Each structure stands twice: as C-alpha cells, then as structure tokens.
C-alpha cells in the first residue's frame, strides 16, 4: 500500500513538453514541489524504470496483485524507452501573466458591415399584415 502511494505521488505531476504547451493537473503544483526536492532521483527516467521494476517483483508472487504487477512492468518499460530516447521529467514553470490592455484585443476593426437578409425577407408580406 505504501508503494502504491509512492507511485501515485511520483506519477501525478505531468512533465513539461519539449514543444507546445502542457496543461497542468489540478493541484499539481504542490506535488511538483515534492518531486523537485528529490532532484535527479525523480527526474531521471532510468531510475523510475528501475523503481517500477523493483516494485513489481514482490507483487508478482500473489495472484491477487498480478494485474498491478503487469501495469508496473509496462510502466517500467515505457520509462526505460523514454530514458533511452533522452527524455527526463521537467517541472511545468508558471509564466508570470502580463496584464492585457483592452486596446490590444482588437487589432483592426472590421472593414465590411455585417451581413443582412435579402430585401424580400425584410419586407412584411401582405398575408402577415392582415393576419
């Protein structure tokens, strides 16, 4: 049970992507601080792969935990593959937000008026006036 809590604490914070933006999970900033404290032990994917494999060994001896063992082995393999490719866990840093000015939202006013219905549709029909 303590191993499960350890894995959950380690896995919850998302890593920053190399390209594009990364959505931060709810409450991730608190766990990111915990993961950052342990430094290379938690950032290095080789260490994570070894940790997952080591946690899978004792769980493999009980039939009731075989599914968890398979999941830990798959996660360890994925981390090993990511480590071979040179990836590592990087925290998502919050950029300071710059105050937006209202004049910056509209770059250029529209040059054409909004579309209108045809003239026939704007006129009232004689049947509608009498009814």
C-alpha positions in Angstrom: 0.0 0.0 0.0 2.9 2.4 0.7 4.4 1.5 -2.7 1.1 2.5 -4.3 1.1 5.8 -2.6 4.7 6.4 -3.7 3.9 5.6 -7.3 0.9 7.8 -7.3 2.9 10.8 -5.8 5.6 10.2 -8.4 3.2 9.8 -11.4 0.7 12.6 -10.7 2.7 15.7 -11.7 2.9 16.0 -15.5 6.2 16.8 -17.2 6.7 19.8 -19.4 6.7 19.0 -23.1 9.5 20.0 -25.4 7.2 21.5 -27.9 3.8 23.1 -27.4 2.0 23.7 -24.1 1.2 21.4 -21.3 -1.9 21.5 -19.2 -1.2 21.3 -15.5 -3.3 18.9 -13.5 -5.5 20.2 -10.6 -3.2 20.6 -7.5 -0.1 19.6 -9.4 2.0 22.5 -8.2 2.1 21.1 -4.7 3.3 17.7 -5.8 5.7 19.2 -8.3 7.4 20.9 -5.3 7.8 17.5 -3.6 9.1 15.8 -6.8 11.6 18.7 -7.3 13.0 18.2 -3.8 14.3 14.8 -4.6 16.1 16.1 -7.7 17.8 13.6 -10.0 16.2 10.6 -8.2 12.8 11.6 -9.5 13.7 13.4 -12.7 15.7 10.6 -14.3 13.6 8.1 -16.2 16.2 5.3 -15.8 15.7 5.5 -12.0 11.9 5.5 -12.4 12.1 2.4 -14.7 14.2 0.6 -12.1 11.8 1.7 -9.3 8.8 0.4 -11.2 10.5 -2.9 -11.9 11.6 -3.3 -8.3 8.1 -2.7 -7.0 6.7 -5.2 -9.5 8.8 -8.1 -8.1 7.1 -8.7 -4.7 3.7 -8.1 -6.2 4.3 -10.9 -8.8 4.2 -13.6 -6.1 0.5 -13.1 -5.3 -2.3 -14.0 -7.8 -4.4 -11.1 -6.5 -1.9 -8.5 -7.4 -0.9 -9.9 -10.8 -2.7 -7.1 -12.7 -0.8 -4.4 -10.7 2.4 -6.3 -11.5 1.7 -6.2 -15.2 0.9 -2.4 -15.0 4.1 -1.7 -13.2 6.1 -3.7 -15.7 4.5 -1.9 -18.6 5.2 1.5 -16.9 8.8 0.5 -16.3 9.2 -0.5 -19.9 7.8 2.8 -21.1 10.1 4.8 -18.8 13.1 2.7 -20.0 12.2 3.5 -23.6 11.8 7.2 -22.8 15.1 7.3 -20.9 16.9 5.7 -23.9 15.5 8.4 -26.1 17.0 11.1 -23.8 13.8 12.3 -22.1 13.5 13.3 -18.4 10.9 14.8 -16.2 10.8 18.6 -16.2 8.5 20.7 -14.0 6.0 23.0 -15.6 7.0 26.5 -14.7 4.3 29.1 -14.4 4.9 32.2 -16.5 4.1 35.5 -14.9 0.9 36.8 -16.6 1.2 40.2 -18.2 -1.8 42.5 -17.8 -3.7 42.7 -21.0 -4.8 46.1 -22.3 -8.3 46.4 -23.8 -6.9 48.1 -26.9 -4.7 45.1 -27.6 -7.6 42.7 -28.1 -8.9 44.2 -31.3 -6.2 44.6 -33.8 -8.2 46.1 -36.7 -11.9 47.0 -36.9 -13.9 45.1 -39.5 -14.0 46.7 -42.9 -17.3 45.3 -44.1 -20.7 45.7 -42.4 -22.4 42.5 -41.0 -24.4 40.5 -43.5 -28.1 41.3 -43.8 -31.0 39.2 -45.1 -32.2 39.8 -48.6 -34.6 42.7 -49.2 -37.5 40.3 -49.9 -37.2 38.8 -46.4 -37.1 42.2 -44.7 -40.4 43.4 -46.2 -43.6 42.3 -44.5 -45.8 40.0 -46.6 -49.4 41.2 -47.1 -50.7 37.9 -45.6 -48.8 38.6 -42.4 -50.1 42.2 -42.0 -53.8 41.2 -42.3 -53.5 38.0 -40.1 
